[in-house]
Amino acid sequence: MAGGEFRVGLLGHGTVGAAFETLLAERAEEIERFNGVRPVLSGVLTRSRGDFEHILDDLDLVLR
């Protein structure tokens, strides 16, 4: 996985989910320098958007 992407799916986009998305984008470069992979938000599931099956496809981590 070194040098690639680390795909993160997010279940929920309230206060915590939105803050996590912002921090992930702000710190992605630093995280990549630390462990050799860049975290990328691959999908978000809320009551009104997103597809659970799509988010689970080809995913490394799901956060709830």
C-alpha positions in Angstrom: 0.0 0.0 0.0 3.0 2.3 0.3 2.8 5.3 -2.0 -0.9 4.8 -2.8 -4.2 5.9 -1.3 -5.9 4.9 1.9 -9.7 5.1 1.1 -12.0 6.1 4.0 -15.7 5.9 4.0 -17.7 8.1 6.3 -21.1 7.1 7.8 -22.7 10.3 8.9 -21.9 13.9 8.2 -23.1 15.8 11.2 -20.8 17.9 13.4 -18.2 15.2 13.9 -18.3 13.8 10.4 -18.0 17.3 8.8 -15.1 18.1 11.1 -13.4 14.9 10.3 -13.8 15.5 6.6 -12.2 18.9 7.0 -9.3 17.6 9.1 -8.7 14.7 6.8 -8.3 17.2 3.8 -6.1 19.5 5.9 -3.8 16.8 7.2 -3.7 14.4 4.3 -0.2 15.5 3.2 1.2 15.2 6.7 -0.4 11.7 7.2 1.1 10.6 3.8 4.6 11.8 4.9 4.2 9.9 8.2 3.0 6.5 6.9 3.5 6.5 3.1 -0.2 6.5 2.1 -2.5 9.4 1.4 -6.0 9.2 3.1 -8.8 10.0 0.7 -12.5 10.3 1.5 -14.1 7.8 -0.8 -17.7 8.4 0.1 -20.1 9.8 2.6 -23.4 8.2 3.7 -26.2 10.3 5.2 -29.9 10.0 5.3 -30.2 12.0 2.1 -27.1 11.2 0.1 -24.7 8.4 -0.6 -25.0 4.7 -1.4 -23.9 2.2 1.3 -22.9 -0.5 -1.1 -20.9 1.9 -3.2 -19.1 3.2 -0.1 -18.2 -0.3 1.0 -16.7 -1.3 -2.5 -12.9 -1.1 -2.6 -12.6 0.5 0.8 -9.8 0.4 3.4 -11.7 1.9 6.4 -15.2 2.9 7.4 -15.8 5.5 10.1 -19.1 5.9 11.9 
